[in-house]
Amino acid sequence: MLKKLFSYIIPIRILKQKSSISESLEVTWANGELVLDSKNTNYSYGSLQRILRKGLKSIGFEKINTMNHILVLGVAGGSVIKTLVNEVGYKGKITGVEIDNAIISMANTYFKLDKIPNLEICIDDAFEFVLKTKNQYNLIIIDVFQDTKMPNFLFERFFTDRLDIILSNFGIILFNTMIVEENQNKRNLNYISGFNAKKYTVRTIPRVERHNELIIIEKLN
């Protein structure tokens, strides 16, 4: 409790470790809440939770609660999953895909992710999982980062086409991206232009927490 109180004055690190995927992972008390950070950015809770909460609110909590199955690509500490369960009140199935087993271990220990009954965690690469899965999902949340970098495959046509196959009719994709340089802004514009307007509506929420842009893609049929 004292660490939580002192964290309003100065961040207090609880744990720092490396993994086979991540150069640095830290669990820290900051402003009265536990957060999970990589070397250069917030991975879960803190600003990231605020960013994805804004996207979920834009989709609409009522709409989300009518969905049967949600896929989260990039779980980290599980802050968006906690938002879905605790704030949205979502009772349907959630499948979370995370490549870094060490992060999931930390999420279970410090954020009690393994106590969520409607959550299934798959330790897998997001690209490989999307290729293999036979399921369809009503909402796909993409939040895949390696520190501040986003893998190129996320923006490639092949991956997007595969998402189209596993996204149900009238399904939604919530894609969290980061824009720090102008070429990343162009990357996002190019990505958005690749969607057929007869099949999808695409909108953005720019400059969330300064450097993030949310892309919301809705399937029309």
C-alpha positions as CSV (number, residue, x, y, z in Angstrom):
1,M,0.0,0.0,0.0
2,L,2.9,2.4,0.8
3,K,4.4,1.8,-2.6
4,K,1.1,2.6,-4.2
5,L,0.8,5.9,-2.3
6,F,4.4,6.9,-2.9
7,S,3.9,6.2,-6.7
8,Y,1.9,9.4,-6.9
9,I,5.1,11.2,-6.2
10,I,7.6,9.0,-8.1
11,P,7.2,5.8,-10.1
12,I,8.3,2.7,-8.1
13,R,9.6,-0.3,-9.9
14,I,8.5,-3.7,-8.7
15,L,10.2,-6.0,-11.2
16,K,12.5,-5.7,-14.2
17,Q,13.5,-8.6,-16.4
18,K,14.4,-9.6,-19.9
19,S,12.8,-12.3,-22.1
20,S,13.7,-14.1,-25.3
21,I,11.5,-11.5,-27.1
22,S,11.7,-8.3,-25.1
23,E,14.9,-6.5,-24.2
24,S,13.3,-5.1,-21.0
25,L,10.0,-5.6,-19.2
26,E,9.1,-3.6,-16.1
27,V,6.2,-3.7,-13.7
28,T,5.9,-0.3,-12.0
29,W,3.6,1.5,-9.6
30,A,2.8,4.8,-11.3
31,N,0.2,7.3,-10.1
32,G,-1.4,4.7,-7.9
33,E,-1.7,1.9,-10.5
34,L,0.4,-1.0,-11.7
35,V,1.7,-0.7,-15.3
36,L,3.7,-2.9,-17.6
37,D,6.4,-1.1,-19.7
38,S,8.9,-2.1,-22.3
39,K,12.2,-0.2,-22.6
40,N,10.7,2.8,-24.3
41,T,7.0,2.6,-24.1
42,N,3.9,1.6,-22.1
43,Y,2.8,-2.0,-22.8
44,S,-0.2,-2.3,-20.6
45,Y,-2.4,-0.3,-18.3
46,G,-1.5,3.4,-18.0
47,S,-1.7,5.3,-21.4
48,L,-2.2,2.1,-23.4
49,Q,-5.4,1.2,-21.5
50,R,-6.7,4.8,-22.1
51,I,-5.9,4.5,-25.8
52,L,-7.8,1.2,-26.4
53,R,-10.6,2.2,-24.1
54,K,-11.2,5.2,-26.4
55,G,-11.4,2.8,-29.4
56,L,-13.9,0.5,-27.6
57,K,-16.0,3.5,-26.6
58,S,-16.1,4.6,-30.2
59,I,-17.3,1.1,-31.3
60,G,-19.9,1.2,-28.5
61,F,-20.1,-1.0,-25.3
62,E,-23.6,-2.1,-26.2
63,K,-22.5,-3.3,-29.6
64,I,-19.5,-5.2,-28.1
65,N,-21.8,-6.9,-25.6
66,T,-23.8,-8.5,-28.5
67,M,-20.6,-10.2,-29.9
68,N,-19.8,-13.9,-29.4
69,H,-16.1,-14.0,-29.8
70,I,-13.3,-11.4,-29.6
71,L,-9.7,-11.9,-30.7
72,V,-6.9,-9.9,-29.2
73,L,-3.6,-9.9,-31.1
74,G,-0.9,-8.7,-28.7
75,V,-2.0,-9.3,-25.1
76,A,1.0,-8.0,-23.1
77,G,-0.3,-7.4,-19.6
78,G,-3.9,-7.7,-20.7
79,S,-5.2,-4.2,-20.1
80,V,-7.6,-4.2,-23.0
81,I,-9.0,-7.5,-21.8
82,K,-9.5,-6.1,-18.3
83,T,-11.4,-3.2,-19.9
84,L,-13.6,-5.6,-21.9
85,V,-14.4,-7.6,-18.8
86,N,-14.6,-5.0,-16.1
87,E,-15.8,-1.9,-17.9
88,V,-17.7,-3.2,-20.9
89,G,-19.1,-6.1,-19.0
90,Y,-18.3,-8.5,-21.8
91,K,-19.3,-12.1,-21.1
92,G,-18.5,-13.8,-24.4
93,K,-15.3,-15.7,-25.4
94,I,-12.0,-13.8,-25.6
95,T,-9.0,-15.3,-27.3
96,G,-5.7,-13.6,-26.6
97,V,-2.6,-14.2,-28.7
98,E,0.8,-13.2,-27.2
99,I,4.2,-14.3,-28.5
100,D,6.1,-13.6,-25.3
101,N,5.4,-16.2,-22.6
102,A,7.3,-14.2,-20.0
103,I,4.9,-11.3,-20.4
104,I,1.9,-13.6,-19.8
105,S,3.6,-15.0,-16.7
106,M,4.0,-11.4,-15.4
107,A,0.4,-10.6,-16.4
108,N,-0.8,-13.6,-14.4
109,T,1.3,-12.8,-11.4
110,Y,0.7,-9.0,-11.2
111,F,-2.5,-8.4,-13.0
112,K,-4.4,-11.7,-12.4
113,L,-5.1,-12.3,-16.1
114,D,-5.5,-16.1,-15.5
115,K,-8.4,-15.4,-13.2
116,I,-10.6,-14.3,-16.1
117,P,-12.9,-17.3,-16.9
118,N,-13.9,-16.4,-20.4
119,L,-10.3,-15.8,-21.6
120,E,-8.1,-18.3,-23.5
121,I,-4.5,-17.4,-24.0
122,C,-2.5,-18.7,-26.9
123,I,1.3,-18.4,-26.9
124,D,1.9,-17.8,-30.6
125,D,3.0,-15.4,-33.2
126,A,0.1,-13.2,-34.3
127,F,0.8,-13.8,-38.0
128,E,1.0,-17.6,-37.6
129,F,-2.1,-17.6,-35.5
130,V,-4.1,-15.7,-38.0
131,L,-3.0,-18.1,-40.7
132,K,-3.9,-21.2,-38.7
133,T,-7.2,-20.3,-36.9
134,K,-10.4,-21.8,-38.2
135,N,-12.6,-19.6,-36.0
136,Q,-14.4,-16.4,-36.9
137,Y,-14.4,-13.3,-34.7
138,N,-16.8,-10.5,-34.3
139,L,-14.1,-8.1,-33.1
140,I,-10.4,-8.3,-33.7
141,I,-8.1,-6.0,-31.7
142,I,-4.6,-5.6,-33.1
143,D,-2.1,-4.2,-30.6
144,V,1.2,-5.8,-31.7
145,F,4.4,-4.0,-30.9
146,Q,8.0,-4.9,-30.2
147,D,8.9,-2.0,-27.9
148,T,8.0,1.0,-30.2
149,K,8.2,-0.9,-33.5
150,M,5.3,-2.4,-35.4
151,P,6.0,-5.5,-37.5
152,N,5.7,-4.9,-41.2
153,F,3.4,-7.9,-41.8
154,L,0.6,-6.0,-40.0
155,F,0.3,-3.6,-43.0
156,E,0.7,-6.2,-45.7
157,R,-2.1,-7.1,-48.0
158,F,-1.7,-10.9,-47.4
159,F,-2.3,-10.4,-43.7
160,T,-5.2,-8.1,-44.2
161,D,-6.9,-10.5,-46.6
162,R,-6.5,-13.3,-44.0
163,L,-8.1,-11.0,-41.4
164,D,-11.0,-10.6,-43.8
165,I,-11.5,-14.3,-43.9
166,I,-11.6,-14.8,-40.1
167,L,-13.7,-11.6,-39.4
168,S,-17.4,-12.4,-39.2
169,N,-20.1,-10.5,-41.2
170,F,-20.5,-7.0,-39.8
171,G,-17.4,-7.6,-37.7
172,I,-15.0,-4.9,-36.6
173,I,-11.2,-4.5,-36.5
174,L,-9.7,-2.1,-33.9
175,F,-6.1,-1.5,-34.9
176,N,-3.7,0.5,-32.6
177,T,-0.9,2.1,-34.5
178,M,1.9,4.5,-33.6
179,I,2.9,7.5,-35.6
180,V,6.2,9.2,-34.7
181,E,7.6,9.9,-38.2
182,E,6.0,11.2,-41.4
183,N,6.7,7.9,-43.2
184,Q,4.5,6.1,-40.6
185,N,1.7,8.5,-41.3
186,K,2.0,7.7,-45.0
187,R,2.1,4.0,-44.1
188,N,-1.3,4.3,-42.4
189,L,-2.8,6.3,-45.2
190,N,-1.7,3.6,-47.7
191,Y,-3.1,0.9,-45.5
192,I,-6.4,2.6,-45.2
193,S,-6.6,3.2,-49.0
194,G,-6.4,-0.6,-49.5
195,F,-9.9,-1.3,-48.2
196,N,-12.8,-1.6,-50.6
197,A,-15.3,1.1,-49.8
198,K,-18.1,-1.2,-50.9
199,K,-17.1,-3.8,-48.4
200,Y,-15.8,-1.7,-45.5
201,T,-16.1,1.6,-43.7
202,V,-12.8,2.8,-42.2
203,R,-12.4,5.7,-39.8
204,T,-9.5,6.9,-37.6
205,I,-9.1,8.4,-34.2
206,P,-5.8,10.3,-34.6
207,R,-3.2,11.5,-32.1
208,V,-4.5,9.6,-29.1
209,E,-2.1,10.1,-26.2
210,R,0.0,12.1,-28.8
211,H,1.6,9.4,-30.9
212,N,-1.1,6.7,-31.4
213,E,-3.7,6.5,-34.2
214,L,-6.6,4.1,-33.9
215,I,-8.0,2.6,-37.1
216,I,-11.5,1.2,-36.9
217,I,-12.5,-1.0,-39.8
218,E,-16.1,-2.2,-40.0
219,K,-17.3,-5.0,-42.4
220,L,-20.5,-4.0,-44.2
221,N,-21.8,-7.5,-44.7
